[in-house]
Amino acid sequence: MDQGLSEGSLRNSHRETHAVRRKPAPAKLQQRASALVESCSQDLVIRQRLDPDRVEVPIKKGEFVVLGNEGKSDPGFLVFMKGEPAVFIQNRRTAHGNRQTASTMRLRVSAAMGEGTVLVATMDDVLHSLRLEDVWMWRNTPTTDRPYSERRPLLKEFVEKHWIPDARLLGGIYTSVAQPMSMEAFASKQDWSQFHSIEFVPEQVGRRRLVLFLEVQQRAAVGPAAEKKERHDAPRVHVVTRAPPAPAPSIQKEGLRLVRAVPVDKMPDIYDLYDGTTPLSRASVQQFSLSMSMRSMEGEIWVNARWNPEFGGYEIVSLKA
């Protein structure tokens, strides 16, 4: 357990049942962080809601990748400034409308991030999770004028060169990096029962994410005070497939492949895959429940992996049956 914590991961199957208690940021720090976020873009709304009955129309008007959300939290901004702790800013829905909250976060990052860096992230107090998703400012340079495919490598650089995970500093919060799926993979996925919502992340500059809530509250017929839950199925979207980039000769592109997964030191949810003793590639874990199961395992870890053409690598989809 101690070794897992020192590497920034929680290798324990125990799941906390209490919500995370955030530490409010001082007013002046919140103001500075908010000003830095506002310098990234004129539009600070990260996502907008999709009408379940008219999903295909906006999706057909752009190029997207897809994120599945297990929790109910809205995304916010993780801000790094020189000489200050990281600040997480989030617009939270309350009974009286939306209000902005700012919390300090204890993360180990390089001094270069203090030049002014803003990440888009989702923090879920119930799931004890922090998911890093996008880059809106990189070392004092706004990146919202770049397409998503050009911002994505900056997030990879942050993980590999500028951030050392340490769960003790974050009070046991599980940190992951978003691993979007392609529209082709989305169209073929059948089971969305573990997800609360689906987000379509646009490639184009200046467009908001589109979020579809799979479970919505609706008034019951018995009276205005009563409500019932209705779950929407994920939309069946027709996707025009494009030829993916050719994989390396040693990588099998189609179908599931049973391989051995070895955790990469200090990189949560990233594993080196081996076919016997032959190294294949690195792969990511996208699902929270699968990640926690793998972190609790001892000895060799055998998994089913699928080639993801969108990012030219494997994605771990399940444990060996």
C-alpha positions as a Markdown table, in Angstrom:
| # | Residue | x | y | z |
|---|---|---|---|---|
| 1 | Met | 0.0 | 0.0 | 0.0 |
| 2 | Asp | 2.8 | 2.5 | 0.9 |
| 3 | Gln | 4.6 | 1.7 | -2.3 |
| 4 | Gly | 1.4 | 2.3 | -4.3 |
| 5 | Leu | 0.8 | 5.6 | -2.6 |
| 6 | Ser | 4.4 | 6.8 | -3.3 |
| 7 | Glu | 3.9 | 6.1 | -7.0 |
| 8 | Gly | 0.7 | 8.2 | -7.0 |
| 9 | Ser | -1.7 | 5.2 | -7.2 |
| 10 | Leu | -4.0 | 3.5 | -4.7 |
| 11 | Arg | -3.5 | -0.2 | -5.0 |
| 12 | Asn | -6.4 | -1.1 | -2.9 |
| 13 | Ser | -9.9 | -2.4 | -3.8 |
| 14 | His | -11.5 | -0.5 | -0.9 |
| 15 | Arg | -13.7 | 2.3 | -2.2 |
| 16 | Glu | -14.3 | 5.4 | 0.0 |
| 17 | Thr | -18.0 | 6.1 | 0.7 |
| 18 | His | -17.6 | 9.7 | 1.9 |
| 19 | Ala | -17.3 | 12.7 | -0.4 |
| 20 | Val | -14.1 | 14.6 | -0.9 |
| 21 | Arg | -13.8 | 17.7 | 1.3 |
| 22 | Arg | -12.4 | 20.5 | -0.8 |
| 23 | Lys | -10.1 | 23.2 | 0.6 |
| 24 | Pro | -11.5 | 26.6 | -0.5 |
| 25 | Ala | -9.0 | 28.8 | -2.2 |
| 26 | Pro | -8.4 | 32.3 | -0.7 |
| 27 | Ala | -10.4 | 35.0 | -2.5 |
| 28 | Lys | -7.3 | 36.7 | -4.0 |
| 29 | Leu | -5.9 | 33.4 | -5.3 |
| 30 | Gln | -9.3 | 32.6 | -6.8 |
| 31 | Gln | -9.4 | 35.9 | -8.6 |
| 32 | Arg | -6.0 | 35.5 | -10.0 |
| 33 | Ala | -6.8 | 32.0 | -11.2 |
| 34 | Ser | -10.1 | 33.1 | -12.7 |
| 35 | Ala | -8.3 | 35.9 | -14.6 |
| 36 | Leu | -5.9 | 33.5 | -16.1 |
| 37 | Val | -8.7 | 31.2 | -17.2 |
| 38 | Glu | -10.5 | 34.2 | -18.7 |
| 39 | Ser | -7.4 | 35.1 | -20.7 |
| 40 | Cys | -7.6 | 31.7 | -22.5 |
| 41 | Ser | -11.0 | 32.2 | -24.3 |
| 42 | Gln | -13.9 | 34.6 | -24.5 |
| 43 | Asp | -16.3 | 31.6 | -24.1 |
| 44 | Leu | -15.6 | 29.8 | -20.8 |
| 45 | Val | -18.5 | 27.4 | -21.1 |
| 46 | Ile | -16.9 | 24.0 | -21.6 |
| 47 | Arg | -19.9 | 22.0 | -22.8 |
| 48 | Gln | -23.6 | 22.3 | -23.7 |
| 49 | Arg | -26.4 | 19.9 | -23.4 |
| 50 | Leu | -27.6 | 17.7 | -26.3 |
| 51 | Asp | -31.3 | 17.1 | -26.9 |
| 52 | Pro | -31.8 | 13.3 | -26.8 |
| 53 | Asp | -34.3 | 13.5 | -29.6 |
| 54 | Arg | -32.0 | 15.4 | -32.0 |
| 55 | Val | -28.5 | 14.1 | -31.4 |
| 56 | Glu | -27.4 | 13.3 | -34.9 |
| 57 | Val | -27.9 | 16.8 | -36.4 |
| 58 | Pro | -25.1 | 18.6 | -34.4 |
| 59 | Ile | -22.8 | 15.6 | -34.4 |
| 60 | Lys | -22.9 | 15.4 | -38.2 |
| 61 | Lys | -21.7 | 19.0 | -38.4 |
| 62 | Gly | -18.2 | 18.3 | -37.1 |
| 63 | Glu | -15.4 | 15.9 | -36.2 |
| 64 | Phe | -15.5 | 14.5 | -32.7 |
| 65 | Val | -14.0 | 12.1 | -30.2 |
| 66 | Val | -16.0 | 10.6 | -27.4 |
| 67 | Leu | -15.7 | 10.5 | -23.6 |
| 68 | Gly | -17.9 | 8.4 | -21.3 |
| 69 | Asn | -18.6 | 9.9 | -17.8 |
| 70 | Glu | -19.3 | 7.6 | -14.9 |
| 71 | Gly | -19.9 | 10.4 | -12.4 |
| 72 | Lys | -22.2 | 13.4 | -12.4 |
| 73 | Ser | -19.7 | 16.2 | -12.0 |
| 74 | Asp | -19.2 | 19.0 | -14.5 |
| 75 | Pro | -15.8 | 19.7 | -15.9 |
| 76 | Gly | -13.7 | 22.7 | -14.6 |
| 77 | Phe | -10.3 | 24.3 | -14.9 |
| 78 | Leu | -7.1 | 23.2 | -13.1 |
| 79 | Val | -4.9 | 26.3 | -12.9 |
| 80 | Phe | -1.1 | 26.5 | -12.2 |
| 81 | Met | 0.6 | 29.8 | -11.4 |
| 82 | Lys | 4.1 | 30.7 | -10.2 |
| 83 | Gly | 4.6 | 30.3 | -6.4 |
| 84 | Glu | 1.0 | 29.2 | -5.8 |
| 85 | Pro | -0.8 | 25.9 | -5.2 |
| 86 | Ala | -2.8 | 24.5 | -8.0 |
| 87 | Val | -6.4 | 25.8 | -8.1 |
| 88 | Phe | -9.4 | 23.9 | -9.4 |
| 89 | Ile | -12.2 | 26.2 | -10.6 |
| 90 | Gln | -15.7 | 24.7 | -11.2 |
| 91 | Asn | -19.2 | 26.0 | -11.9 |
| 92 | Arg | -21.4 | 24.0 | -9.6 |
| 93 | Arg | -25.2 | 23.7 | -9.9 |
| 94 | Thr | -27.1 | 24.6 | -6.7 |
| 95 | Ala | -30.8 | 25.1 | -5.8 |
| 96 | His | -30.2 | 28.8 | -6.4 |
| 97 | Gly | -28.5 | 28.5 | -9.7 |
| 98 | Asn | -24.8 | 28.1 | -10.7 |
| 99 | Arg | -22.0 | 29.4 | -8.6 |
| 100 | Gln | -18.3 | 29.3 | -9.1 |
| 101 | Thr | -16.1 | 27.5 | -6.5 |
| 102 | Ala | -12.3 | 27.4 | -6.3 |
| 103 | Ser | -10.3 | 24.8 | -4.3 |
| 104 | Thr | -6.6 | 24.4 | -3.8 |
| 105 | Met | -5.1 | 21.1 | -4.9 |
| 106 | Arg | -1.8 | 19.6 | -3.9 |
| 107 | Leu | -0.1 | 18.4 | -7.0 |
| 108 | Arg | 3.6 | 17.9 | -7.8 |
| 109 | Val | 4.4 | 19.6 | -11.1 |
| 110 | Ser | 7.5 | 21.1 | -12.6 |
| 111 | Ala | 8.3 | 24.8 | -12.2 |
| 112 | Ala | 7.5 | 25.3 | -15.9 |
| 113 | Met | 3.8 | 24.9 | -15.3 |
| 114 | Gly | 3.9 | 27.9 | -13.0 |
| 115 | Glu | 4.5 | 30.1 | -16.0 |
| 116 | Gly | 0.8 | 29.9 | -16.5 |
| 117 | Thr | -1.0 | 26.6 | -17.4 |
| 118 | Val | -4.7 | 25.8 | -17.5 |
| 119 | Leu | -6.0 | 22.3 | -17.9 |
| 120 | Val | -9.6 | 21.2 | -18.3 |
| 121 | Ala | -10.4 | 18.5 | -15.8 |
| 122 | Thr | -13.3 | 16.9 | -14.0 |
| 123 | Met | -13.2 | 16.3 | -10.3 |
| 124 | Asp | -15.8 | 14.0 | -8.8 |
| 125 | Asp | -16.2 | 14.3 | -5.0 |
| 126 | Val | -18.2 | 11.0 | -4.7 |
| 127 | Leu | -15.9 | 8.9 | -6.9 |
| 128 | His | -12.7 | 10.5 | -5.4 |
| 129 | Ser | -11.5 | 11.1 | -9.0 |
| 130 | Leu | -9.7 | 13.8 | -10.9 |
| 131 | Arg | -9.6 | 13.3 | -14.7 |
| 132 | Leu | -7.2 | 15.4 | -16.8 |
| 133 | Glu | -8.9 | 16.1 | -20.2 |
| 134 | Asp | -7.6 | 19.0 | -22.2 |
| 135 | Val | -5.1 | 22.0 | -22.3 |
| 136 | Trp | -6.4 | 25.5 | -22.7 |
| 137 | Met | -3.2 | 27.4 | -21.8 |
| 138 | Trp | 0.4 | 26.0 | -21.9 |
| 139 | Arg | 3.2 | 27.9 | -20.2 |
| 140 | Asn | 1.4 | 31.3 | -20.6 |
| 141 | Thr | 0.3 | 30.7 | -24.2 |
| 142 | Pro | -3.4 | 30.1 | -24.9 |
| 143 | Thr | -4.1 | 27.0 | -26.9 |
| 144 | Thr | -7.8 | 27.4 | -27.6 |
| 145 | Asp | -7.0 | 28.6 | -31.1 |
| 146 | Arg | -5.6 | 25.1 | -31.9 |
| 147 | Pro | -7.6 | 22.0 | -32.8 |
| 148 | Tyr | -8.1 | 19.3 | -30.2 |
| 149 | Ser | -5.6 | 16.9 | -32.0 |
| 150 | Glu | -2.9 | 19.6 | -31.4 |
| 151 | Arg | -3.8 | 20.2 | -27.8 |
| 152 | Arg | -3.8 | 16.5 | -27.0 |
| 153 | Pro | 0.0 | 16.0 | -27.2 |
| 154 | Leu | 0.4 | 18.8 | -24.7 |
| 155 | Leu | -1.6 | 16.8 | -22.2 |
| 156 | Lys | 0.7 | 13.9 | -22.9 |
| 157 | Glu | 3.7 | 16.0 | -22.3 |
| 158 | Phe | 2.3 | 17.2 | -19.0 |
| 159 | Val | 1.8 | 13.6 | -17.8 |
| 160 | Glu | 5.2 | 12.4 | -19.0 |
| 161 | Lys | 7.5 | 15.3 | -18.2 |
| 162 | His | 5.8 | 17.8 | -15.8 |
| 163 | Trp | 3.7 | 15.9 | -13.3 |
| 164 | Ile | 4.5 | 13.4 | -10.6 |
| 165 | Pro | 1.4 | 11.6 | -9.3 |
| 166 | Asp | 1.1 | 11.5 | -5.5 |
| 167 | Ala | -2.2 | 10.3 | -4.0 |
| 168 | Arg | -1.1 | 11.2 | -0.5 |
| 169 | Leu | -0.9 | 14.8 | -1.4 |
| 170 | Leu | -4.4 | 14.7 | -2.9 |
| 171 | Gly | -5.9 | 13.0 | 0.1 |
| 172 | Gly | -6.5 | 9.7 | -1.8 |
| 173 | Ile | -8.0 | 11.3 | -4.9 |
| 174 | Tyr | -7.6 | 9.0 | -7.9 |
| 175 | Thr | -6.1 | 10.8 | -10.8 |
| 176 | Ser | -6.5 | 9.7 | -14.4 |
| 177 | Val | -5.9 | 11.0 | -17.9 |
| 178 | Ala | -8.9 | 11.1 | -20.3 |
| 179 | Gln | -8.7 | 8.5 | -23.1 |
| 180 | Pro | -11.3 | 9.4 | -25.7 |
| 181 | Met | -12.6 | 6.9 | -28.2 |
| 182 | Ser | -13.1 | 7.5 | -31.9 |
| 183 | Met | -16.5 | 7.9 | -33.4 |
| 184 | Glu | -16.1 | 4.5 | -35.0 |
| 185 | Ala | -15.5 | 2.9 | -31.6 |
| 186 | Phe | -18.5 | 4.8 | -30.2 |
| 187 | Ala | -20.8 | 3.6 | -33.0 |
| 188 | Ser | -19.9 | 0.0 | -32.3 |
| 189 | Lys | -20.0 | 0.1 | -28.5 |
| 190 | Gln | -23.2 | -1.6 | -27.2 |
| 191 | Asp | -23.1 | -1.3 | -23.4 |
| 192 | Trp | -23.3 | 2.1 | -21.9 |
| 193 | Ser | -25.0 | 1.1 | -18.6 |
| 194 | Gln | -22.0 | 2.2 | -16.4 |
| 195 | Phe | -22.0 | 5.7 | -17.8 |
| 196 | His | -24.0 | 8.7 | -16.6 |
| 197 | Ser | -23.4 | 10.8 | -19.7 |
| 198 | Ile | -21.5 | 10.9 | -23.0 |
| 199 | Glu | -19.5 | 13.8 | -24.2 |
| 200 | Phe | -18.6 | 14.6 | -27.8 |
| 201 | Val | -15.3 | 16.6 | -27.9 |
| 202 | Pro | -14.9 | 18.6 | -31.1 |
| 203 | Glu | -11.8 | 18.7 | -33.2 |
| 204 | Gln | -12.7 | 22.2 | -34.5 |
| 205 | Val | -11.6 | 25.4 | -32.8 |
| 206 | Gly | -14.2 | 27.5 | -31.0 |
| 207 | Arg | -16.8 | 24.8 | -30.5 |
| 208 | Arg | -18.1 | 23.6 | -27.1 |
| 209 | Arg | -18.3 | 19.9 | -26.1 |
| 210 | Leu | -21.7 | 18.3 | -26.5 |
| 211 | Val | -23.0 | 16.3 | -23.6 |
| 212 | Leu | -25.8 | 13.8 | -23.6 |
| 213 | Phe | -27.1 | 12.7 | -20.2 |
| 214 | Leu | -28.2 | 9.1 | -20.3 |
| 215 | Glu | -30.2 | 9.3 | -17.1 |
| 216 | Val | -32.5 | 12.2 | -16.6 |
| 217 | Gln | -35.1 | 13.2 | -13.9 |
| 218 | Gln | -38.6 | 13.5 | -15.1 |
| 219 | Arg | -41.8 | 14.5 | -13.2 |
| 220 | Ala | -44.0 | 11.5 | -12.4 |
| 221 | Ala | -47.7 | 11.6 | -13.1 |
| 222 | Val | -48.6 | 11.2 | -9.4 |
| 223 | Gly | -47.8 | 14.8 | -8.6 |
| 224 | Pro | -45.3 | 17.7 | -9.1 |
| 225 | Ala | -43.2 | 16.7 | -6.0 |
| 226 | Ala | -42.5 | 13.2 | -7.3 |
| 227 | Glu | -39.9 | 12.4 | -9.8 |
| 228 | Lys | -38.8 | 9.3 | -11.6 |
| 229 | Lys | -35.6 | 8.4 | -13.5 |
| 230 | Glu | -35.7 | 7.7 | -17.2 |
| 231 | Arg | -32.6 | 6.4 | -19.0 |
| 232 | His | -31.9 | 7.3 | -22.6 |
| 233 | Asp | -30.0 | 4.8 | -24.6 |
| 234 | Ala | -26.8 | 6.0 | -26.3 |
| 235 | Pro | -27.7 | 7.2 | -29.8 |
| 236 | Arg | -27.1 | 5.1 | -32.8 |
| 237 | Val | -25.0 | 7.4 | -35.0 |
| 238 | His | -24.1 | 6.6 | -38.5 |
| 239 | Val | -20.4 | 7.1 | -38.9 |
| 240 | Val | -18.5 | 7.5 | -42.2 |
| 241 | Thr | -15.3 | 5.6 | -41.5 |
| 242 | Arg | -12.0 | 6.8 | -42.7 |
| 243 | Ala | -8.9 | 4.7 | -43.2 |
| 244 | Pro | -6.9 | 4.7 | -40.0 |
| 245 | Pro | -3.1 | 5.2 | -40.0 |
| 246 | Ala | -1.3 | 1.9 | -40.5 |
| 247 | Pro | -0.1 | 0.4 | -37.3 |
| 248 | Ala | 3.4 | -0.9 | -36.7 |
| 249 | Pro | 4.0 | -4.3 | -38.2 |
| 250 | Ser | 4.2 | -6.0 | -34.8 |
| 251 | Ile | 0.7 | -4.7 | -33.7 |
| 252 | Gln | -2.5 | -6.6 | -34.5 |
| 253 | Lys | -5.1 | -4.0 | -35.5 |
| 254 | Glu | -8.5 | -5.7 | -35.4 |
| 255 | Gly | -10.4 | -7.5 | -32.6 |
| 256 | Leu | -9.4 | -8.2 | -29.0 |
| 257 | Arg | -6.0 | -9.5 | -28.1 |
| 258 | Leu | -5.0 | -11.3 | -24.8 |
| 259 | Val | -1.8 | -9.8 | -23.5 |
| 260 | Arg | 0.2 | -9.2 | -20.3 |
| 261 | Ala | 0.0 | -5.7 | -18.9 |
| 262 | Val | 2.8 | -4.2 | -16.8 |
| 263 | Pro | 2.2 | -0.9 | -14.9 |
| 264 | Val | 4.4 | 2.0 | -16.1 |
| 265 | Asp | 6.1 | 3.6 | -13.1 |
| 266 | Lys | 4.5 | 7.0 | -12.0 |
| 267 | Met | 2.0 | 7.0 | -14.8 |
| 268 | Pro | -1.5 | 5.9 | -13.6 |
| 269 | Asp | -3.6 | 3.9 | -16.0 |
| 270 | Ile | -0.7 | 3.5 | -18.4 |
| 271 | Tyr | 0.6 | -0.1 | -19.0 |
| 272 | Asp | 3.2 | -1.7 | -21.2 |
| 273 | Leu | 1.7 | -4.6 | -23.1 |
| 274 | Tyr | 3.6 | -7.9 | -23.8 |
| 275 | Asp | 2.8 | -10.8 | -26.1 |
| 276 | Gly | 4.7 | -13.4 | -24.0 |
| 277 | Thr | 8.1 | -11.7 | -23.7 |
| 278 | Thr | 7.7 | -9.6 | -26.8 |
| 279 | Pro | 6.9 | -5.9 | -26.1 |
| 280 | Leu | 3.9 | -4.6 | -28.2 |
| 281 | Ser | 3.1 | -1.0 | -27.1 |
| 282 | Arg | 1.8 | 1.1 | -24.3 |
| 283 | Ala | -1.9 | 1.1 | -23.6 |
| 284 | Ser | -4.4 | 3.1 | -21.5 |
| 285 | Val | -7.3 | 2.3 | -19.3 |
| 286 | Gln | -10.5 | 4.3 | -19.8 |
| 287 | Gln | -13.0 | 2.8 | -17.4 |
| 288 | Phe | -12.8 | 3.8 | -13.7 |
| 289 | Ser | -14.0 | 0.4 | -12.4 |
| 290 | Leu | -11.5 | -1.5 | -14.6 |
| 291 | Ser | -8.7 | 0.8 | -13.5 |
| 292 | Met | -9.4 | 0.2 | -9.8 |
| 293 | Ser | -9.6 | -3.6 | -10.4 |
| 294 | Met | -6.2 | -3.6 | -12.1 |
| 295 | Arg | -4.6 | -1.5 | -9.4 |
| 296 | Ser | -5.7 | -4.0 | -6.7 |
| 297 | Met | -4.2 | -7.0 | -8.5 |
| 298 | Glu | -1.0 | -8.6 | -7.6 |
| 299 | Gly | 1.3 | -10.7 | -9.8 |
| 300 | Glu | 0.9 | -10.9 | -13.5 |
| 301 | Ile | -2.0 | -9.0 | -15.1 |
| 302 | Trp | -3.6 | -10.4 | -18.2 |
| 303 | Val | -6.0 | -8.2 | -20.1 |
| 304 | Asn | -8.0 | -7.9 | -23.3 |
| 305 | Ala | -6.8 | -5.0 | -25.4 |
| 306 | Arg | -8.2 | -3.5 | -28.6 |
| 307 | Trp | -6.4 | -1.4 | -31.2 |
| 308 | Asn | -7.6 | 2.3 | -31.1 |
| 309 | Pro | -7.0 | 3.8 | -34.6 |
| 310 | Glu | -7.8 | 7.3 | -33.4 |
| 311 | Phe | -4.6 | 7.5 | -31.3 |
| 312 | Gly | -2.6 | 4.8 | -33.0 |
| 313 | Gly | -2.3 | 2.5 | -29.9 |
| 314 | Tyr | -4.0 | -0.1 | -27.8 |
| 315 | Glu | -6.8 | 0.5 | -25.2 |
| 316 | Ile | -7.3 | -2.0 | -22.4 |
| 317 | Val | -11.0 | -2.9 | -22.4 |
| 318 | Ser | -11.3 | -5.8 | -19.9 |
| 319 | Leu | -9.5 | -8.3 | -17.7 |
| 320 | Lys | -8.9 | -11.9 | -18.9 |
| 321 | Ala | -12.1 | -13.9 | -18.4 |
